[in-house]
Amino acid sequence: MRPPTPAGDELRHRTWDVVVVGAGPAGATAAAHLGSAGHRVLLLDRHGFPRDKVCGDGLIADTLGALERLTALPAVRARARTLARTSIYSASRHRIEIDGDFLTLRRRDLDAIVAHRAVEQGAVMATGTVADVQPDAEGVTKSLREPLLQKFPAALLGRLVVIPYYPLSDEMISNIVRLQLGRIADRVVEHHRIPFEYDEAAVKLIVSRCTEVESGGRMIDTILTNTVLPAISREFLTRTMTGLVLTGVRLSAANGDFAYAFEGAPAEAEMLGL
Ligand SMILES: Cc1cc2nc3c(=O)[nH]c(=O)nc-3n(C[C@H](O)[C@H](O)[C@H](O)COP(=O)(O)OP(=O)(O)OC[C@H]3O[C@@H](n4cnc5c(N)ncnc54)[C@H](O)[C@@H]3O)c2cc1C
C-alpha cells in the first residue's frame, strides 16, 4: 500500500497548520487525528513509503486500541497474523506466558496502513528530510512580547522595534568563510601578484572553530586575522629576508590544524648573482 504523495512544487506554496516530521506509527497517528479534526497537516518522512524497519513486529493490546480509535484495525487484522498467546523472556531467561489478542505484522505494512489512514483523514504525505527548523520572524516577535513586558514598560516597548535574531547555519558560515578567503586572495594578488588558493578542508576547519553561535560571522574574522594572516605574513617576511620570493600560497587543513603550502623561487637579484 503506497500513500499518495504530491509533487514538491505543489507543496512549496501551501500553508500548513501542522507539519508532522516522521511518518512512523506515532507521527502518522498524530497526523490522522489532526487531519480528522480539520487541521491542514503535512506528514513528512525522509523515506518513501512503503519502507521497512527493524522491529519485532508484535502488536500488543494497547496498540490494537490505538489502531481501533484510528479505524485502521480492520485493515491491520486483514494482513496480520493473529496469536492467542505471547511469551515474554526476561534478561535472565525467565519466561512469562500471557494469553490475549496479539497480532504480528511487518512494519512495512503496518506503517503504510497508518500513513494511508492519515492521508484518508486529510493529511498530505510527502517524502522529505527535515534538516533544520526555524520559526518565522513574526512568530518569534509575538512570543517575545510577553517576556519583554515582564521586564520593560509597555510604553517603552511601543517605541521599540523588536528584531528577532537567527543564529547562522553551518552553510551560511561556510559561505561567509569563502567570501572572506576570497577577499584575502584579492589582497594577496593586489599586493604580491601571486595566487592564494584554499580548499574545502580549510573552509570546514574554520566553520568547526566557529563554536559560539551568538558571535555570528565575527569569529571568522578573528580566526583569519589571528591565525591565517600572521602565518602567511611571517612566511612572506622570512622569504624576503632569505632572498626568496613567494610564487603562490595554498591553504588547507590537516590533523585539525591549518596546513600551508608556500611555493617559492630565488629572488631576481639572487638569480642574477647580485
Ligand atoms: C529491535 C527492535 C524491536 C522492536 N520490537 C517491537 C515490537 O515487537 N513491538 C512494538 O510495539 N515495538 C517494538 N519496537 C519499538 C518500535 O519500533 C518503536 O516504538 C516505534 O517504531 C516508534 O514509533 P515512532 O513513530 O515514534 O518512530 P519510528 O517508527 O522510528 O518512525 C520515525 C520516522 O521518522 C522518520 N524521520 C526521522 N528523522 C526524520 C527527519 N529529520 N526528516 C524526515 N523524517 C524523519 C524516519 O524515517 C521514520 O520513518 C522495537 C524496536 C526495536 C529497535
The ligand as an SDF file (V2000), in Angstrom:
LIG
                    3D

 53 58  0  0  0  0  0  0  0  0999 V2000
   14.8430   -4.2130   17.5200 C   0  0  0  0  0  0  0  0  0  0  0  0
   13.5330   -3.5770   17.8740 C   0  0  0  0  0  0  0  0  0  0  0  0
   12.4120   -4.3580   18.0670 C   0  0  0  0  0  0  0  0  0  0  0  0
   11.1960   -3.7610   18.3850 C   0  0  0  0  0  0  0  0  0  0  0  0
   10.0940   -4.5660   18.5340 N   0  0  0  0  0  0  0  0  0  0  0  0
    8.8970   -4.0200   18.8150 C   0  0  0  0  0  0  0  0  0  0  0  0
    7.7130   -4.8270   18.8960 C   0  0  0  0  0  0  0  0  0  0  0  0
    7.7340   -6.0140   18.6570 O   0  0  0  0  0  0  0  0  0  0  0  0
    6.5400   -4.2080   19.1880 N   0  0  0  0  0  0  0  0  0  0  0  0
    6.4650   -2.8410   19.4120 C   0  0  0  0  0  0  0  0  0  0  0  0
    5.3560   -2.3400   19.6900 O   0  0  0  0  0  0  0  0  0  0  0  0
    7.5610   -2.0470   19.3340 N   0  0  0  0  0  0  0  0  0  0  0  0
    8.7650   -2.6090   19.0490 C   0  0  0  0  0  0  0  0  0  0  0  0
    9.8850   -1.8040   18.9230 N   0  0  0  0  0  0  0  0  0  0  0  0
    9.7400   -0.3660   19.1890 C   0  0  0  0  0  0  0  0  0  0  0  0
    9.1560    0.3440   17.9590 C   0  0  0  0  0  0  0  0  0  0  0  0
    9.9790    0.1130   16.8320 O   0  0  0  0  0  0  0  0  0  0  0  0
    9.0670    1.8500   18.2470 C   0  0  0  0  0  0  0  0  0  0  0  0
    8.4110    2.0530   19.4680 O   0  0  0  0  0  0  0  0  0  0  0  0
    8.2920    2.5870   17.1480 C   0  0  0  0  0  0  0  0  0  0  0  0
    8.9130    2.4010   15.8950 O   0  0  0  0  0  0  0  0  0  0  0  0
    8.2570    4.0750   17.4920 C   0  0  0  0  0  0  0  0  0  0  0  0
    7.4500    4.6850   16.5220 O   0  0  0  0  0  0  0  0  0  0  0  0
    7.6660    6.2100   16.1160 P   0  0  0  0  0  0  0  0  0  0  0  0
    6.5990    6.5660   15.1280 O   0  0  0  0  0  0  0  0  0  0  0  0
    7.8050    7.0420   17.3410 O   0  0  0  0  0  0  0  0  0  0  0  0
    9.1350    6.2650   15.4300 O   0  0  0  0  0  0  0  0  0  0  0  0
    9.6920    5.4910   14.1800 P   0  0  0  0  0  0  0  0  0  0  0  0
    8.9230    4.2540   13.8780 O   0  0  0  0  0  0  0  0  0  0  0  0
   11.1530    5.3720   14.4340 O   0  0  0  0  0  0  0  0  0  0  0  0
    9.4530    6.4980   12.9740 O   0  0  0  0  0  0  0  0  0  0  0  0
   10.1820    7.6790   12.8650 C   0  0  0  0  0  0  0  0  0  0  0  0
   10.1120    8.1050   11.3970 C   0  0  0  0  0  0  0  0  0  0  0  0
   10.6780    9.4090   11.3120 O   0  0  0  0  0  0  0  0  0  0  0  0
   11.4190    9.4950   10.1110 C   0  0  0  0  0  0  0  0  0  0  0  0
   12.3960   10.5700   10.3350 N   0  0  0  0  0  0  0  0  0  0  0  0
   13.3300   10.6420   11.3060 C   0  0  0  0  0  0  0  0  0  0  0  0
   14.0130   11.7980   11.2010 N   0  0  0  0  0  0  0  0  0  0  0  0
   13.4940   12.4710   10.1470 C   0  0  0  0  0  0  0  0  0  0  0  0
   13.8070   13.7400    9.5540 C   0  0  0  0  0  0  0  0  0  0  0  0
   14.7610   14.5420   10.0240 N   0  0  0  0  0  0  0  0  0  0  0  0
   13.0720   14.1300    8.4780 N   0  0  0  0  0  0  0  0  0  0  0  0
   12.0870   13.3230    7.9800 C   0  0  0  0  0  0  0  0  0  0  0  0
   11.7630   12.1190    8.5170 N   0  0  0  0  0  0  0  0  0  0  0  0
   12.4630   11.7070    9.5890 C   0  0  0  0  0  0  0  0  0  0  0  0
   12.0340    8.1280    9.9400 C   0  0  0  0  0  0  0  0  0  0  0  0
   12.3280    7.8360    8.5860 O   0  0  0  0  0  0  0  0  0  0  0  0
   10.9140    7.2100   10.4660 C   0  0  0  0  0  0  0  0  0  0  0  0
   10.0900    6.7270    9.4230 O   0  0  0  0  0  0  0  0  0  0  0  0
   11.1050   -2.3800   18.5770 C   0  0  0  0  0  0  0  0  0  0  0  0
   12.2330   -1.5880   18.3720 C   0  0  0  0  0  0  0  0  0  0  0  0
   13.4230   -2.1660   18.0100 C   0  0  0  0  0  0  0  0  0  0  0  0
   14.6280   -1.2820   17.7770 C   0  0  0  0  0  0  0  0  0  0  0  0
  1  2  1  0
  2  3  1  0
  2 52  2  0
  3  4  2  0
  4  5  1  0
  4 50  1  0
  5  6  2  0
  6  7  1  0
  6 13  1  0
  7  8  2  0
  7  9  1  0
  9 10  1  0
 10 11  2  0
 10 12  1  0
 12 13  2  0
 13 14  1  0
 14 15  1  0
 14 50  1  0
 15 16  1  0
 16 17  1  0
 16 18  1  0
 18 19  1  0
 18 20  1  0
 20 21  1  0
 20 22  1  0
 22 23  1  0
 23 24  1  0
 24 25  2  0
 24 26  1  0
 24 27  1  0
 27 28  1  0
 28 29  2  0
 28 30  1  0
 28 31  1  0
 31 32  1  0
 32 33  1  0
 33 34  1  0
 33 48  1  0
 34 35  1  0
 35 36  1  0
 35 46  1  0
 36 37  1  0
 36 45  1  0
 37 38  2  0
 38 39  1  0
 39 40  1  0
 39 45  2  0
 40 41  1  0
 40 42  2  0
 42 43  1  0
 43 44  2  0
 44 45  1  0
 46 47  1  0
 46 48  1  0
 48 49  1  0
 50 51  2  0
 51 52  1  0
 52 53  1  0
M  END
$$$$
